[in-house]
Amino acid sequence: MSNEPELQRGAGTPDAFERLWTPHRMAYIKGENKPTGSGPEDGCPFCEIPKLGDEDGLIVARGEAVYAVLNLYPYNSGHLLVCPYRHISDYTDLTAAETAEFSDFTRRALAALRKASGAQGFNVGMNLGGVAGAGIAAHLHQHVVPRWGGDTNFMPVVGQTKVLPQLLRDTRSLLAGCWPSEG
């Protein structure tokens, strides 16, 4: 008997388990596209995204001071971020006009997600600072995560993987079509 590992050919031997591959997560694990510093010139994705077209940037809606974009590494399908265009790190740095539009975009995100996906609840919030869990602490952003009864199952709990039923570009298109007008 050899101590050399058995070579795996192709996808391996069928064993009645289906495989779920999430290669897009490797970019997150490796920290790709993560800013190298705290300034907007240090590769801040929230400063770069608005320079892209809506489809390429996964932008759902644009306002005067803020925009709504899909999270590239979502907790749930439809996970949106509301971001100011201005590169600031703290909620208290928003102007009154930015605060009003930030709040309005959060309200509109909830309405669009309810209409597009029948979300039954939401997690809405910000992680201010790295110690609070902000993955990109230098640029303020608010998470709007749709929730449904039973949406937490063995995949995220045991497999540390989230199953998303739709491509992000298709989710962006659906939500953009459901985005409510002002008012």
Stockholm file with secondary structure:
# STOCKHOLM 1.0

chainA/1-183         MSNEPELQRGAGTPDAFERLWTPHRMAYIKGENKPTGSGPEDGCPFCEIPKLGDEDGLIVARGEAVYAVLNLYPYNSGHLLVCPYRHISDYTDLTAAETAEFSDFTRRALAALRKASGAQGFNVGMNLGGVAGAGIAAHLHQHVVPRWGGDTNFMPVVGQTKVLPQLLRDTRSLLAGCWPSEG
#=GR chainA/1-183 SS CCCSCCCCCTTCCCCSCCCCCCTTHHHHHHTTTCCSSSSGGGTCHHHHGGGSCHHHHTEEEECSSEEEEECSSCSSTTCEEEEESSCCSCGGGSCHHHHHHHHHHHHHHHHHHHHHHCCCEEEEECCCSGGGTCSSTTSCCEEEEEECTTCCCHHHHHSCCCCCSSCHHHHHHHHHHHCCCCC
#=GC SS_cons         CCCSCCCCCTTCCCCSCCCCCCTTHHHHHHTTTCCSSSSGGGTCHHHHGGGSCHHHHTEEEECSSEEEEECSSCSSTTCEEEEESSCCSCGGGSCHHHHHHHHHHHHHHHHHHHHHHCCCEEEEECCCSGGGTCSSTTSCCEEEEEECTTCCCHHHHHSCCCCCSSCHHHHHHHHHHHCCCCC
//
